[in-house]
Amino acid sequence: MSLQITIAWLEGSERCTRHHGMKEAVEELF
């Protein structure tokens, strides 16, 4: 993973985990 992708993933997963668990957020992003 590049740094930009990691940062974007962290920002996106932070929003997703407010509605879902971490596992569901990861499955949505990948």
Backbone hydrogen bonds, N-H to C=O, Kabsch-Sander energy under -0.5 kcal/mol:
donor,donor_aa,acceptor,acceptor_aa,energy
6,T,2,S,-2.2
7,I,3,L,-2.5
8,A,4,Q,-2.4
9,W,5,I,-2.6
10,L,6,T,-2.5
11,E,7,I,-2.4
12,G,8,A,-2.5
13,S,9,W,-3.3
14,E,10,L,-1.9
15,R,11,E,-1.3
16,C,12,G,-2.2
17,T,13,S,-2.8
18,R,15,R,-0.8
19,H,15,R,-0.5
19,H,16,C,-1.5
20,H,16,C,-2.6
25,A,21,G,-1.9
26,V,22,M,-2.5
27,E,23,K,-2.0
28,E,24,E,-1.9
29,L,25,A,-2.2
30,F,26,V,-2.2
